[in-house]
Amino acid sequence: MNIIEVIISFQSDNRLFKYEHIIKGINESIAKDELKVGNQLPSLNIMVKKLGYSSDTILKGYRKLEDMGLVESVKNKGYFIINNKDKVLSE
């Protein structure tokens, strides 16, 4: 299952904000070793097209993941996984 499919699987959970779907989906993908250190997350434009969320929502999710120490933004490149599932499981 790719990251977008994982996030889509959480869309039916109305208790979560949309940006939380993104966080939960990426966390789950890291925990299951589907996303590994160094993997690039889908671009904001791809996420907007595939999920139908605003770019602000996608960016909020990515920035929260950055605050959690799971991803980092590389200027003009995108967002990359920088921490492994041990960090996810301890949160």
C-alpha positions as CSV (number, residue, x, y, z in Angstrom):
1,M,0.0,0.0,0.0
2,N,1.5,3.4,-0.9
3,I,1.4,6.4,1.4
4,I,-1.5,8.0,-0.4
5,E,-3.6,4.9,-0.1
6,V,-2.8,4.7,3.6
7,I,-3.9,8.3,4.2
8,I,-7.1,7.7,2.2
9,S,-7.8,4.8,4.5
10,F,-8.0,7.3,7.4
11,Q,-10.3,9.7,5.6
12,S,-13.4,8.1,7.0
13,D,-12.4,8.9,10.5
14,N,-14.3,12.1,11.1
15,R,-12.8,12.5,14.6
16,L,-9.6,13.6,13.0
17,F,-8.7,16.8,11.3
18,K,-7.5,16.3,7.7
19,Y,-3.9,17.2,8.5
20,E,-4.1,14.5,11.2
21,H,-5.0,11.9,8.5
22,I,-1.7,12.8,6.9
23,I,0.3,12.5,10.1
24,K,-1.4,9.2,11.0
25,G,-0.9,7.7,7.6
26,I,2.8,8.6,7.4
27,N,3.3,7.4,11.0
28,E,1.8,4.1,10.1
29,S,3.8,3.8,7.0
30,I,7.0,4.4,9.0
31,A,6.0,1.9,11.7
32,K,5.4,-0.7,9.0
33,D,8.7,0.0,7.3
34,E,6.9,1.1,4.1
35,L,8.7,4.5,4.5
36,K,12.3,4.4,5.6
37,V,14.9,7.0,6.5
38,G,15.8,8.9,3.4
39,N,12.5,8.3,1.5
40,Q,11.0,11.4,0.0
41,L,7.3,12.2,0.8
42,P,5.0,13.0,-2.1
43,S,5.1,16.6,-3.2
44,L,2.5,19.0,-2.0
45,N,1.0,19.1,-5.6
46,I,0.7,15.4,-5.8
47,M,-0.9,15.2,-2.4
48,V,-3.4,17.9,-3.3
49,K,-4.4,16.1,-6.5
50,K,-4.7,12.7,-5.0
51,L,-6.3,13.6,-1.6
52,G,-8.3,16.6,-2.6
53,Y,-7.0,18.5,0.4
54,S,-5.7,22.1,0.2
55,S,-2.0,22.7,0.0
56,D,-2.2,24.5,3.4
57,T,-3.6,21.3,5.0
58,I,-0.9,19.1,3.5
59,L,1.7,21.6,4.6
60,K,0.4,21.7,8.1
61,G,0.6,17.9,8.3
62,Y,4.2,17.9,6.9
63,R,5.2,20.7,9.3
64,K,3.8,18.8,12.3
65,L,5.8,15.7,11.3
66,E,8.8,18.0,11.0
67,D,8.1,19.3,14.6
68,M,7.9,15.6,15.7
69,G,11.4,15.0,14.3
70,L,10.2,12.5,11.7
71,V,10.7,14.5,8.5
72,E,12.8,17.4,7.3
73,S,12.3,19.9,4.6
74,V,15.1,20.3,2.1
75,K,14.8,23.6,0.2
76,N,13.7,23.0,-3.5
77,K,13.7,19.2,-3.0
78,G,10.8,18.3,-0.7
79,Y,10.2,16.5,2.6
80,F,12.3,13.5,3.6
81,I,12.0,10.9,6.4
82,I,14.8,11.4,8.9
83,N,13.8,9.1,11.7
84,N,12.8,5.5,12.0
85,K,9.9,3.7,13.5
86,D,11.4,3.7,17.0
87,K,10.6,7.4,17.1
88,V,7.1,6.8,15.9
89,L,6.4,4.0,18.4
90,S,7.6,6.1,21.3
91,E,5.4,9.1,20.6
